[in-house]
Amino acid sequence: MPEGSPPTRDVMTGIRLATAVALAAACPLLALLFSQPDLQAVFFPGYRRFSRALMSALADVTSVVPFAVWDWLLAGLAVAAIATLARRIRRHQRVLPWFSVVALIVAATAFLGTAGWALNHYAPRLSQDLGLEVGQHSEDQLASATSHYLDQAASRAALVPREEDGTLSQQDFYELARIAGASYAPLAQRCETFSGSTAPVKSLLLLGEPLLFSGHTGIFWAATAEPGVPPNTATAELPFTMCHEAAHRLGIASEEEANFSAFLACSASDDVRLSYSGYYSAFNYCANALFAEDPERARQVILEALAGENGTGVALVMQDRSATRAHYQAYEGPFEDVGTTVNDAYLKSFGERAGVRSYGLVVDYLLAWLDE
């Protein structure tokens, strides 16, 4: 090759492949580095501030539209990749250059998500930031918490917009998305952990339904800093789910801590739809845990609440619980098992040893909150 001439296509393909390999290899190496207890004190809270600033900057760019940019971008790239591959095969052209471009895009996205956000999985516990003593609980404590959160949800149940038959009215998704996106602003005044972007939560217009079939009701896409929720999420859980995904954007990566953060944001909100959803979700987590430990006692807690002075509100909560369960039953199937397995592997790869079970560990936080 004459001196000064442009690199050949083979050289460019090699550069792309080498860069993709380097970026992909950097992801587990960074995770290994940040997982070392002796080094975590060095990396945090500096990394969290960096991550929060990066996510805020990206959110400022992507918030120009109310739907998730990555949702459409991913679909567009997939179509483009398939079309260009088919054309290369039809023209009997080499596939390796095509593969090098795809590998580079995938690796760069993974690296941005890992280096820019996912390492928050190794951050200090939220309980440390809030001064909470989170530990094991007794069955009596769990039963008491279940009763408390049910009572709080029941006191708000009749205030939420409903149809004549008592079912929850469908709400404007984008209105709730704006409220949920800014829901951590009051908490940020008391705790820096909750500071960050207040951009609206995004709707998943293309991949929302497939996400529900995978057994998930939301996702945070770090490469574009977009917390996304399917529009068809169950009405009772929608505000809570939005706040959960918004918590991830603040660098709260742990699922149990994102759940607890969502509860804090919802319960502190002046909007009764968020407040109800927060207490409703807290009750569900506690009730599910109590049913797992002592089904008869769980039923007794609910029956006593139904017979109490707030029985009408309790009945509405239980109606919403049944409606939510029925709503998601339509999405059950083999694809849900695949989605759960993939998510479980992802969570465990970043130190969440409980995997998908970590979503339910929020109960320990909810009990500790009552002890304050």
KOLDREN-508671 format. One line per field, with one value per residue (C-alpha): chain; residue number from 1; x, y, z. Coordinates in nm, 3 decimals. Example, Ala and Ser with C-alpha at 12.3 -4.5 7.8 and 13.67 -1.06 7.14 Angstrom:
BEGIN
chaine <- (A,A)
num <- (1,2)
u <- (1.230,1.367)
v <- (-0.450,-0.106)
w <- (0.780,0.714)
This chain:
BEGIN
chaine <- (A,A,A,A,A,A,A,A,A,A,A,A,A,A,A,A,A,A,A,A,A,A,A,A,A,A,A,A,A,A,A,A,A,A,A,A,A,A,A,A,A,A,A,A,A,A,A,A,A,A,A,A,A,A,A,A,A,A,A,A,A,A,A,A,A,A,A,A,A,A,A,A,A,A,A,A,A,A,A,A,A,A,A,A,A,A,A,A,A,A,A,A,A,A,A,A,A,A,A,A,A,A,A,A,A,A,A,A,A,A,A,A,A,A,A,A,A,A,A,A,A,A,A,A,A,A,A,A,A,A,A,A,A,A,A,A,A,A,A,A,A,A,A,A,A,A,A,A,A,A,A,A,A,A,A,A,A,A,A,A,A,A,A,A,A,A,A,A,A,A,A,A,A,A,A,A,A,A,A,A,A,A,A,A,A,A,A,A,A,A,A,A,A,A,A,A,A,A,A,A,A,A,A,A,A,A,A,A,A,A,A,A,A,A,A,A,A,A,A,A,A,A,A,A,A,A,A,A,A,A,A,A,A,A,A,A,A,A,A,A,A,A,A,A,A,A,A,A,A,A,A,A,A,A,A,A,A,A,A,A,A,A,A,A,A,A,A,A,A,A,A,A,A,A,A,A,A,A,A,A,A,A,A,A,A,A,A,A,A,A,A,A,A,A,A,A,A,A,A,A,A,A,A,A,A,A,A,A,A,A,A,A,A,A,A,A,A,A,A,A,A,A,A,A,A,A,A,A,A,A,A,A,A,A,A,A,A,A,A,A,A,A,A,A,A,A,A,A,A,A,A,A,A,A,A,A,A,A,A,A,A,A,A,A,A,A,A,A,A,A,A,A)
num <- (1,2,3,4,5,6,7,8,9,10,11,12,13,14,15,16,17,18,19,20,21,22,23,24,25,26,27,28,29,30,31,32,33,34,35,36,37,38,39,40,41,42,43,44,45,46,47,48,49,50,51,52,53,54,55,56,57,58,59,60,61,62,63,64,65,66,67,68,69,70,71,72,73,74,75,76,77,78,79,80,81,82,83,84,85,86,87,88,89,90,91,92,93,94,95,96,97,98,99,100,101,102,103,104,105,106,107,108,109,110,111,112,113,114,115,116,117,118,119,120,121,122,123,124,125,126,127,128,129,130,131,132,133,134,135,136,137,138,139,140,141,142,143,144,145,146,147,148,149,150,151,152,153,154,155,156,157,158,159,160,161,162,163,164,165,166,167,168,169,170,171,172,173,174,175,176,177,178,179,180,181,182,183,184,185,186,187,188,189,190,191,192,193,194,195,196,197,198,199,200,201,202,203,204,205,206,207,208,209,210,211,212,213,214,215,216,217,218,219,220,221,222,223,224,225,226,227,228,229,230,231,232,233,234,235,236,237,238,239,240,241,242,243,244,245,246,247,248,249,250,251,252,253,254,255,256,257,258,259,260,261,262,263,264,265,266,267,268,269,270,271,272,273,274,275,276,277,278,279,280,281,282,283,284,285,286,287,288,289,290,291,292,293,294,295,296,297,298,299,300,301,302,303,304,305,306,307,308,309,310,311,312,313,314,315,316,317,318,319,320,321,322,323,324,325,326,327,328,329,330,331,332,333,334,335,336,337,338,339,340,341,342,343,344,345,346,347,348,349,350,351,352,353,354,355,356,357,358,359,360,361,362,363,364,365,366,367,368,369,370,371,372)
u <- (0.000,0.155,0.250,-0.023,-0.302,-0.626,-0.659,-0.799,-1.141,-0.977,-0.782,-1.096,-1.277,-0.991,-0.994,-1.368,-1.338,-1.043,-1.227,-1.541,-1.341,-1.167,-1.494,-1.666,-1.375,-1.370,-1.723,-1.650,-1.313,-1.475,-1.734,-1.459,-1.267,-1.565,-1.677,-1.367,-1.468,-1.133,-1.172,-1.539,-1.462,-1.224,-1.466,-1.777,-1.936,-1.731,-1.857,-2.220,-2.184,-2.024,-2.297,-2.576,-2.432,-2.395,-2.748,-2.885,-2.701,-2.825,-3.180,-3.176,-3.110,-3.355,-3.637,-3.729,-3.976,-4.222,-4.145,-3.826,-3.570,-3.386,-3.710,-3.732,-3.355,-3.311,-3.591,-3.448,-3.098,-3.230,-3.417,-3.112,-2.883,-3.107,-3.155,-2.783,-2.695,-2.950,-2.813,-2.455,-2.557,-2.755,-2.455,-2.212,-2.019,-1.813,-2.007,-1.716,-1.724,-2.097,-2.033,-1.761,-1.999,-2.273,-2.022,-1.886,-2.234,-2.332,-2.004,-2.010,-2.367,-2.274,-1.966,-2.158,-2.424,-2.169,-1.915,-2.175,-2.434,-2.435,-2.140,-2.382,-2.478,-2.166,-2.249,-2.300,-2.639,-2.929,-2.995,-2.657,-2.749,-3.083,-2.957,-3.188,-3.111,-3.225,-3.217,-3.417,-3.776,-4.012,-4.347,-4.519,-4.338,-4.432,-4.797,-4.803,-4.642,-4.888,-5.177,-5.025,-4.961,-5.304,-5.465,-5.271,-5.367,-5.730,-5.752,-5.659,-5.837,-6.166,-5.984,-5.832,-6.040,-6.263,-6.540,-6.894,-6.810,-6.516,-6.240,-5.957,-5.999,-5.734,-5.510,-5.318,-4.988,-4.786,-4.925,-4.825,-4.488,-4.413,-4.518,-4.321,-4.011,-4.005,-4.122,-3.778,-3.725,-3.876,-3.670,-3.352,-3.385,-3.334,-3.098,-2.848,-2.893,-3.224,-3.087,-3.061,-3.271,-3.641,-3.723,-4.045,-4.053,-4.083,-4.346,-4.233,-4.449,-4.279,-4.126,-4.370,-4.592,-4.299,-4.155,-4.478,-4.473,-4.119,-4.256,-4.129,-4.314,-4.032,-3.673,-3.402,-3.186,-2.864,-2.717,-2.992,-3.077,-3.441,-3.663,-3.928,-4.264,-4.520,-4.842,-5.038,-4.894,-5.163,-5.328,-5.274,-4.899,-4.829,-4.718,-4.507,-4.342,-4.265,-4.099,-3.904,-3.754,-3.690,-3.493,-3.253,-3.172,-3.053,-2.793,-3.002,-2.928,-3.035,-3.385,-3.490,-3.361,-3.529,-3.852,-3.809,-3.716,-4.033,-4.232,-4.071,-4.134,-4.496,-4.586,-4.440,-4.632,-4.925,-5.086,-5.318,-5.262,-4.893,-4.958,-5.210,-4.989,-4.698,-4.891,-5.075,-4.742,-4.594,-4.893,-4.857,-4.490,-4.556,-4.869,-4.688,-4.406,-4.655,-4.848,-4.518,-4.443,-4.792,-5.085,-5.344,-5.213,-5.202,-5.568,-5.652,-5.485,-5.692,-6.017,-5.969,-5.906,-6.219,-6.422,-6.275,-6.402,-6.210,-6.350,-6.482,-6.136,-5.981,-6.231,-6.123,-5.756,-5.830,-6.033,-5.734,-5.509,-5.732,-5.759,-5.379,-5.328,-5.582,-5.423,-5.082,-5.214,-5.280,-4.904,-4.795,-4.620,-4.285,-4.141,-4.180,-3.947,-3.685,-3.711,-3.686,-3.379,-3.203,-3.283,-3.178,-2.840,-2.791,-2.867,-2.640,-2.358,-2.358,-2.354,-2.727,-2.697,-3.071,-3.124,-3.487,-3.584,-3.421,-3.737,-3.915,-3.642,-3.786,-3.992,-3.688,-3.668,-4.040,-4.021,-3.715,-3.898,-4.178,-3.925,-3.805)
v <- (0.000,0.335,0.566,0.814,0.620,0.557,0.236,-0.058,-0.199,-0.499,-0.271,-0.078,-0.406,-0.516,-0.187,-0.214,-0.573,-0.493,-0.193,-0.402,-0.672,-0.412,-0.242,-0.575,-0.698,-0.372,-0.433,-0.739,-0.594,-0.275,-0.481,-0.690,-0.377,-0.200,-0.514,-0.512,-0.392,-0.224,-0.013,0.081,0.352,0.503,0.495,0.616,0.869,1.015,0.760,0.816,1.191,1.126,0.877,1.106,1.398,1.182,1.046,1.398,1.522,1.233,1.275,1.642,1.532,1.242,1.418,1.620,1.342,1.169,0.817,0.617,0.700,0.371,0.181,0.312,0.329,-0.036,-0.140,0.075,-0.063,-0.420,-0.363,-0.195,-0.476,-0.745,-0.552,-0.487,-0.847,-0.977,-0.744,-0.860,-1.222,-1.158,-0.982,-1.248,-0.988,-1.061,-1.068,-0.988,-0.608,-0.612,-0.814,-0.575,-0.278,-0.465,-0.586,-0.235,-0.084,-0.356,-0.333,0.047,0.042,-0.216,-0.018,0.307,0.137,-0.034,0.245,0.519,0.360,-0.014,0.010,0.180,-0.176,-0.166,0.167,0.191,0.075,0.319,0.227,0.379,0.706,0.718,0.597,0.294,-0.027,-0.293,-0.649,-0.965,-0.939,-1.147,-1.273,-1.043,-0.742,-0.851,-0.895,-0.554,-0.391,-0.564,-0.428,-0.079,-0.047,-0.195,0.064,0.346,0.226,0.179,0.535,0.662,0.403,0.591,0.916,0.773,0.822,0.517,0.395,0.329,-0.037,0.064,-0.024,0.224,0.475,0.485,0.787,1.002,0.815,1.120,1.332,1.066,1.031,1.400,1.383,1.063,1.200,1.496,1.300,1.283,1.659,1.697,1.403,1.548,1.849,1.615,1.357,1.408,1.047,1.144,1.437,1.420,1.446,1.523,1.451,1.258,0.881,0.745,0.527,0.209,0.220,-0.058,-0.294,-0.233,-0.532,-0.774,-0.648,-0.736,-1.083,-1.121,-1.070,-0.714,-0.385,-0.139,-0.096,0.165,0.204,0.362,0.440,0.700,0.757,0.670,0.503,0.331,0.179,0.003,0.207,-0.109,-0.149,-0.228,0.096,0.043,-0.016,0.236,0.538,0.317,0.146,0.483,0.602,0.276,0.326,0.696,0.591,0.397,0.716,0.869,0.595,0.373,0.048,-0.213,-0.341,-0.356,-0.002,0.127,-0.024,0.142,0.472,0.447,0.398,0.705,0.918,0.803,0.830,1.182,1.300,1.541,1.352,1.087,0.860,0.833,0.817,0.536,0.343,0.364,0.231,-0.022,-0.160,-0.160,-0.360,-0.607,-0.672,-0.724,-0.933,-1.157,-1.209,-1.288,-1.529,-1.707,-1.738,-1.797,-1.798,-1.831,-1.529,-1.326,-1.405,-1.315,-0.973,-0.898,-1.028,-0.815,-0.510,-0.580,-0.597,-0.273,0.081,0.128,-0.191,-0.019,0.111,-0.229,-0.390,-0.150,-0.234,-0.605,-0.544,-0.363,-0.650,-0.901,-0.681,-0.641,-1.015,-1.079,-0.811,-0.978,-1.332,-1.249,-1.206,-1.531,-1.787,-1.940,-1.602,-1.488,-1.767,-1.659,-1.294,-1.383,-1.600,-1.326,-1.059,-1.292,-1.350,-0.976,-0.885,-1.156,-1.048,-0.711,-0.846,-0.879,-1.235,-1.276,-1.207,-1.140,-1.217,-0.885,-0.711,-0.852,-0.777,-0.426,-0.571,-0.542,-0.171,-0.122,-0.278,-0.073,0.242,0.170,0.137,0.495)
w <- (0.000,-0.101,0.186,0.272,0.106,0.304,0.503,0.312,0.392,0.558,0.788,0.883,0.949,1.171,1.361,1.422,1.543,1.770,1.917,1.972,2.151,2.369,2.465,2.536,2.748,2.944,3.077,3.297,3.392,3.520,3.707,3.866,3.965,4.118,4.302,4.521,4.871,4.931,4.618,4.650,4.904,4.649,4.356,4.536,4.570,4.284,4.036,4.135,4.081,3.741,3.646,3.761,3.562,3.251,3.281,3.328,3.020,2.808,2.944,2.844,2.486,2.468,2.655,2.346,2.261,2.500,2.377,2.430,2.164,2.212,2.150,1.794,1.743,1.835,1.602,1.322,1.366,1.369,1.042,0.888,1.000,0.854,0.528,0.477,0.561,0.312,0.045,0.107,0.086,-0.231,-0.390,-0.265,-0.065,0.246,0.572,0.804,0.742,0.822,1.135,1.248,1.234,1.425,1.685,1.734,1.786,2.036,2.225,2.238,2.373,2.636,2.738,2.769,2.979,3.201,3.245,3.261,3.487,3.569,3.809,4.048,4.145,4.363,4.529,4.907,5.024,5.017,5.380,5.464,5.291,5.473,5.809,5.808,5.992,5.749,5.876,5.921,6.034,6.243,6.124,6.372,6.224,5.873,5.967,6.134,5.828,5.594,5.801,5.811,5.437,5.359,5.585,5.420,5.072,5.176,5.307,4.959,4.747,4.714,4.625,4.309,3.990,3.938,3.713,3.837,3.904,4.122,3.878,3.839,3.557,3.289,3.336,3.090,3.061,2.964,3.247,3.499,3.324,3.381,3.746,3.810,3.638,3.877,4.182,4.344,4.356,4.707,4.835,4.683,4.913,5.207,5.058,4.773,4.664,4.503,4.303,3.926,3.613,3.646,3.280,3.214,3.210,2.855,2.693,2.517,2.206,2.008,2.261,2.546,2.473,2.419,2.749,2.930,2.774,2.913,3.263,3.313,3.346,3.287,3.182,3.217,2.906,3.029,2.686,2.635,3.005,2.944,3.204,2.995,3.085,2.860,2.826,2.904,3.253,3.511,3.626,3.999,3.951,3.676,3.887,4.116,3.818,3.660,3.982,4.006,3.660,3.731,4.041,3.820,3.630,3.960,3.994,4.223,4.043,4.297,4.227,4.591,4.648,4.333,4.465,4.802,4.636,4.429,4.747,4.905,4.596,4.562,4.930,4.948,4.642,4.661,4.373,4.519,4.218,4.305,4.678,4.638,4.398,4.642,4.941,4.724,4.600,4.951,5.073,4.788,4.858,5.228,5.169,4.921,5.172,5.449,5.228,5.158,5.532,5.675,5.430,5.703,5.892,5.573,5.507,5.866,5.833,5.523,5.674,5.987,5.769,5.564,5.885,6.016,5.983,5.656,5.505,5.191,5.103,5.178,4.941,4.666,4.729,4.704,4.389,4.237,4.345,4.166,3.857,3.843,3.870,3.594,3.375,3.381,3.346,2.981,2.933,3.097,2.877,2.780,2.677,3.038,3.152,2.900,3.004,3.371,3.311,3.115,3.375,3.656,3.491,3.434,3.796,3.933,3.701,3.877,4.230,4.305,4.435,4.478,4.107,4.020,4.381,4.473,4.353,4.659,4.913,4.938,5.225,5.453,5.367,5.420,5.765,5.859,5.747,5.993,6.275,6.219)
